[in-house]
Amino acid sequence: MKHMFLSPVDTLYLRGNKLFGDPGDDAMAQMPPWPSVAAGAIRSRMLVDRGINPAAFASGNALVPDDLAAVLGTPTEPGSFRLAHFGLAKQAEDYIEPLLPLPSDVVLFKNDNDTLDVIRLEPQPLPDGVMAAAVTPYVPVLKTAKQRKPVQDYWLNGSGLAAYMQGEALQPDHLIETEGLWKVDPRLGIALDADRRTAAVGKIYTTDAIDMHPDVGFIVMIEGAEELLPTDGLLRFGGDGRAAEIKPCDYSWPQTDWQQLEQSRCFRLVLTSPGIFGNGWALSGMQPNGRWHCGTGSARLVSAAVSRPEVISGWDIAAHQPKPAQCVAPTGSVYWLDDWQGDVSELEKVVRDGLLCPDRTRQVEGFNHCMITAWNHREKLNASNQAES
């Protein structure tokens, strides 16, 4: 597996899925972009490096050398190339620090003195007499002394990610504010009249550009193409052909304590990229009896914290049409599971290869990736049950 750090050279145009074209429309940015943006940019660079026109490759009219064909496959049948991780990262002096959007079970409140309170959701049984449409045995509950409005736009830094994976309490210094990573730079645009080659009357629109801090970029992990990947130079990244510089790097993601998991048989599964499951928010492999099947193992789904669905699409160059719009479970969605039955190597494989995806072309683009983190399930539920009794 090969790592590379993509450092933007200029502001980036990272379009979302919202259509625009009418006067006064706002082309909103998608930040961070879908992992498919990085996968497409890298594969296009691999083609250009071998003198192949990406448009000809997309239409099936390119003569591709055997080694490159085995890696890239075809637009409908992917080869060995797979984007194993794509996310935001920060460049320090001698290492790359991973960054992660706040998982759905982390809630932040700002106090009057501008300090932050970090509170975690925990699965709890519903009290007697309370009814809900929950489909899991427990529901994630937020416990606070008073009603407050949560604050958004924070990320976990490297130390925060490590603490989160170990099930430790998060502190304010584990967080970094979004405005310390990038800013939205609105740009005014005027549509053109193609026939007259002049500005179209009354068609003024706004496009959001992303201005990233100099030390912030994107970390990419690629599998199945190590010898053919570019090691330096530029990528056309996002709209308008804006550039990002390729920098090889050493990168370390905090590791799961598999020995602890083997003893506790309890864990949290957290999406590190959007999840396409074919059945809404439910993980691929979920059965009607409430158990999630993973290879030869299975676990009981105790609860889940999944934000409102997002929609992914894109432009299919080969078919000259938009890709089908699909609802996805957003990055940071949390699933609590217990009673794991099976070898933990099955879970290690899921972390390495990703969750099952109904569309393999999306799988290799970097969707359906997750991490497995610690969850002190028995201790917390026993304490809750004792408090209720």
ZIQUI-V617594 format. One record per pair of residues at least 24 apart in sequence whose C-alpha atoms are under 8 Angstrom apart, sorted by the first residue. I is the first residue (numbers start at 1). GAP is how many residues later the second one is. Records with the same first field share a line. If there is no record, write none. Layout:
I->GAP ; GAP
This chain:
1->220 ; 221 ; 222 ; 223 ; 225
2->219 ; 220 ; 221 ; 224
3->216 ; 217 ; 218 ; 219 ; 245 ; 246 ; 247 ; 248
4->215 ; 216 ; 217 ; 227 ; 242 ; 243 ; 244 ; 245
5->212 ; 213 ; 214 ; 215 ; 240 ; 241 ; 242 ; 243 ; 244
6->211 ; 212 ; 213 ; 214 ; 238 ; 239 ; 240 ; 241
7->207 ; 208 ; 209 ; 210 ; 211 ; 237 ; 238 ; 239 ; 240
8->204 ; 209 ; 235 ; 236 ; 237
9->233 ; 234 ; 235 ; 236
10->201 ; 232 ; 233 ; 234
11->198 ; 199 ; 200 ; 201 ; 231
12->197 ; 198 ; 199 ; 225 ; 226 ; 227 ; 230 ; 231
13->195 ; 196 ; 197 ; 225 ; 226 ; 227 ; 229
14->195 ; 196 ; 224 ; 225
15->223 ; 224
17->294 ; 295 ; 296 ; 297
21->184
22->181 ; 183
23->179 ; 180 ; 181 ; 182
24->179 ; 180 ; 181 ; 182
25->179 ; 180 ; 181
26->179 ; 180 ; 181 ; 182
27->178 ; 179 ; 180 ; 181
28->179 ; 180
29->178 ; 179 ; 180 ; 181
31->179
32->55 ; 56
34->278
35->48 ; 51 ; 52 ; 238 ; 330 ; 331 ; 332
36->326 ; 329 ; 330 ; 331
37->200 ; 201
38->48 ; 182 ; 199
39->44 ; 326 ; 327
40->325
41->194 ; 195 ; 196
42->187 ; 188 ; 193
43->29
45->185 ; 190
46->182 ; 183 ; 184
55->262 ; 263
58->259 ; 260
59->258 ; 259 ; 260
60->258
68->160
71->153 ; 154
75->243
76->285
77->284
78->282 ; 283 ; 286
80->143 ; 144 ; 145
81->141 ; 142 ; 143 ; 144 ; 283
82->140 ; 141 ; 142 ; 143 ; 281 ; 282 ; 283 ; 284
83->137 ; 138 ; 139 ; 140 ; 281 ; 282 ; 283
84->136 ; 137 ; 138 ; 139 ; 268 ; 269 ; 270 ; 280 ; 282 ; 285
85->134 ; 135 ; 136 ; 137 ; 188 ; 281 ; 284
86->132 ; 133 ; 134 ; 135 ; 187 ; 280
87->131 ; 132 ; 133
88->128 ; 129 ; 130 ; 131
89->127 ; 128 ; 129 ; 130
90->125 ; 126 ; 127
91->124 ; 125 ; 126
92->123
95->154 ; 155 ; 156
96->153 ; 154 ; 155 ; 156
97->60 ; 61 ; 154
98->59 ; 60 ; 63 ; 121 ; 154 ; 155
99->56 ; 57 ; 58 ; 59 ; 62
100->55 ; 56 ; 57 ; 61 ; 172
101->53 ; 54 ; 55 ; 230 ; 231
102->52 ; 53 ; 54 ; 230
103->167 ; 228 ; 229 ; 230 ; 231
104->201 ; 202 ; 203 ; 228 ; 229 ; 230
105->35 ; 200 ; 229
107->43 ; 44
108->42 ; 43 ; 44
109->39 ; 40 ; 41 ; 42
110->40 ; 41
115->57
116->56
117->55
118->52 ; 53 ; 54
119->24
123->179 ; 180 ; 213
124->257 ; 260
136->154 ; 165 ; 166 ; 167 ; 168
137->165 ; 166
138->164 ; 165
139->164 ; 165
140->163 ; 164 ; 165
153->24 ; 25 ; 26
154->24
161->93
162->92
164->209
165->89 ; 90 ; 91 ; 207 ; 208 ; 209
166->90 ; 91 ; 207 ; 208
167->206 ; 207 ; 208 ; 209
180->33
181->31 ; 32 ; 35
182->28 ; 29 ; 30 ; 31 ; 34
183->27 ; 28 ; 29
184->24 ; 25 ; 26 ; 27
185->24 ; 25 ; 26
256->116 ; 117 ; 118
257->116 ; 117
258->86
260->114
261->83 ; 113
262->82
264->112
265->73 ; 74 ; 75 ; 76
266->70 ; 71 ; 72 ; 73 ; 74 ; 108 ; 109 ; 110 ; 111
267->69 ; 70 ; 71 ; 105 ; 106 ; 107 ; 108 ; 109 ; 110
268->66 ; 67 ; 68 ; 69 ; 104 ; 105 ; 106 ; 107
269->65 ; 66 ; 67 ; 68 ; 101 ; 102 ; 103 ; 104
270->61 ; 62 ; 63 ; 64 ; 65 ; 100 ; 101 ; 102 ; 103
271->59 ; 60 ; 61 ; 62 ; 63 ; 97 ; 98 ; 99 ; 100
272->59 ; 60 ; 96 ; 97 ; 98 ; 99
273->57 ; 58 ; 59 ; 93 ; 94 ; 95 ; 96 ; 97
274->54 ; 55 ; 56 ; 57 ; 93 ; 94 ; 95
275->53 ; 54 ; 55 ; 56 ; 92 ; 93 ; 94
276->50 ; 51 ; 52 ; 53 ; 81 ; 82 ; 91 ; 92
277->51 ; 79 ; 80 ; 81
278->79 ; 80
280->47 ; 48 ; 49
281->25 ; 28 ; 47 ; 48
284->71 ; 72 ; 73
285->71
294->52 ; 53 ; 56
295->51
296->46 ; 47 ; 50
297->43 ; 44 ; 45 ; 46 ; 49
298->42 ; 43 ; 44
299->38 ; 39 ; 40 ; 41 ; 42
300->37 ; 38 ; 39 ; 40
301->34 ; 35 ; 36 ; 37
302->33 ; 34 ; 35 ; 36
303->32 ; 33 ; 34
304->29 ; 30 ; 31 ; 32
305->28 ; 29 ; 30
306->24 ; 26 ; 27 ; 28
307->26
336->39
338->39
347->25
